[in-house]
Amino acid sequence: KISYLKTKSKYYFILVSICAFVSYMLANYNPIKYKATLTFAFEDESSSGSGGLSGALGIASSLGIGISPGGGSGIFSPANITELLKSRLLVEKTLLRTILINNDSTTLVEYYIKINDLKKNWQNLKDVNFKKNIDRSRFNKSQDSILQTIYLNLTSNENIFNIYQKDKRFSILTIEITSENEIFAKLFCENLAREVSDFYTATKIKKAKTNY
């Protein structure tokens, strides 16, 4: 048996070499991707029992979300929060948040451009940057176009950006961000949750003032 194995050893070596080569090629063509997951609970209030909702409706309409005061669900229903999380306003605010990478302060969108090496492919990016302390109201046409393109790249693919409710019985949503860069996936997921939290707080304050 040993002598038989020795005669076949070169075939085993060739087989192992082929398997190693195929694995190497698959690894290169299918790079490792990281998934950041954040699950949070929220208050799902009924519009019929949450007086003063008109104040919140004004904020929601600015995001292009139509909510009827006489409907059966409040502004913080699962469907509405899902749309809020995917809205251009909240995603852009997330991308323009200041982050710290290796003790260097920058914005999430600038980091996204860097890790994807976009400046080599986009000519109009060479003289444009999204450094810290960005004033969105002063963006030029190039900045606005680039930010919109990145927004569409992120939100149009559920394999990259996904929001879902596991169990319809509970007011719990899950955000999933998938990227080849684990730091971006984590930071984008966390900062998007902070943005919707800030929106929730602002809406509650506006409602309280309206009721008062």
Secondary structure, 3 states (H helix, E strand, C coil): CHHHHHHHHHHHHHHHHHHHHHHHHHHHHCCCCEEEEEEEECCCCCHHHCCCCHHHHHHHHHCCCCCCCCCCCCCCCHHHHHHHHHCHHHHHHHHCCEEEECCEEEEHHHHHHHHCCHHHCCHHHCCCCCCCCCCHHHCCHHHHHHHHHHHHHHHCCCCCEEEECCCCCCCEEEEEEEECCHHHHHHHHHHHHHHHHHHHHHHHHHHHHHHC
